Amino acid sequence: MDTINHSTVVTLKELIAYAEGAVVSKTLTKNKSGNTTLFAFDKGQGLSEHTAPFDAIAQIVDGQCKITIGGVDFKLEEGQMILMPATIPHALEAIEPFKMMLIMIKDTTND
């Protein structure tokens, strides 16, 4: 399932809009190897601490956020990315409205 067309140039910032007091998400690609999701967080919104069974890359495409990984805070802004390792608790908070592309990478070696 893809929600973007193959061989088409897109601007990530323009694929998703902010919604007041909310988190908006849009799946860009999804298959057995992982998925790519675009998120837009209004200021003060976030994701509470959780773990994931797979590594995830958060690529900030607009604004600023705080990402906490294993109890350590990181401030990220447009153009920066961070790897959130599998099974390590992490959380996200919008310092200001921000957009990010989240790439989940599944280990399919045992499939």
C-alpha positions in Angstrom: 0.0 0.0 0.0 1.5 3.3 -1.1 -0.2 6.7 -0.8 2.4 8.4 -3.0 2.8 7.8 -6.7 6.0 6.0 -7.9 8.5 8.1 -9.8 6.9 11.4 -8.7 8.8 14.2 -7.0 7.0 15.4 -3.8 7.7 18.0 -1.1 7.2 16.3 2.2 6.1 19.5 4.0 3.2 19.9 1.5 1.9 16.3 1.8 0.4 16.9 5.3 -1.2 19.8 7.1 -1.3 20.8 10.8 -4.5 20.4 12.7 -5.1 22.6 15.8 -4.5 20.6 19.0 -3.9 17.3 17.1 -1.5 14.9 15.6 -2.1 14.0 12.0 -0.5 11.1 10.2 -0.4 9.9 6.6 1.1 6.5 5.5 3.4 7.0 2.5 4.5 3.4 2.1 3.9 0.1 3.8 5.1 -3.4 3.1 6.5 -6.4 5.0 9.9 -4.7 5.4 8.6 -1.6 7.1 6.6 1.5 6.6 7.1 5.3 6.0 4.6 7.6 7.8 4.4 11.4 7.7 3.3 13.1 10.9 2.2 16.7 11.7 2.1 17.6 15.4 0.6 20.8 16.7 2.5 22.6 19.5 2.4 20.7 22.8 1.2 17.5 21.1 3.3 14.3 21.2 3.6 10.6 21.7 4.0 9.3 25.2 6.9 7.0 26.1 6.7 3.6 24.4 8.8 1.0 22.8 8.8 -0.5 19.3 10.1 -3.9 18.2 11.9 -2.3 15.2 14.5 0.5 14.6 12.9 3.8 13.5 14.3 6.9 11.9 12.7 10.2 12.7 13.5 12.8 10.0 12.3 16.3 10.9 10.9 18.2 7.9 9.5 21.3 9.6 9.6 22.9 13.0 11.2 21.7 16.2 10.6 18.8 18.6 12.0 17.1 21.6 12.7 13.3 21.3 13.5 11.4 24.4 15.4 8.1 23.9 16.2 5.9 26.9 15.7 8.9 29.2 18.0 11.3 27.2 16.4 14.4 25.6 17.3 15.5 22.1 16.2 18.7 20.5 15.7 18.3 16.7 14.8 20.8 14.0 14.2 20.8 10.3 16.7 18.9 8.4 17.9 16.7 11.3 17.2 13.1 12.0 17.7 10.6 14.7 17.7 6.8 15.0 15.4 5.4 17.7 16.7 1.9 18.4 14.3 -1.1 18.8 13.1 -1.9 22.3 14.5 1.3 23.9 11.7 3.5 25.4 11.2 6.8 23.5 8.8 9.7 23.4 8.2 12.8 21.3 6.9 16.3 22.1 6.3 19.3 19.8 8.3 22.3 21.0 6.5 24.1 18.2 4.4 22.7 15.4 6.5 20.1 13.6 6.4 17.6 10.9 8.4 14.4 10.6 8.8 11.4 8.4 9.0 8.2 10.4 10.7 5.3 8.8 10.2 1.9 10.5 12.7 -0.7 9.5 11.6 -4.3 10.2 14.1 -7.1 10.5 12.8 -9.7 8.0 15.8 -12.0 8.1 13.7 -14.7 10.0 10.6 -14.4 7.9 
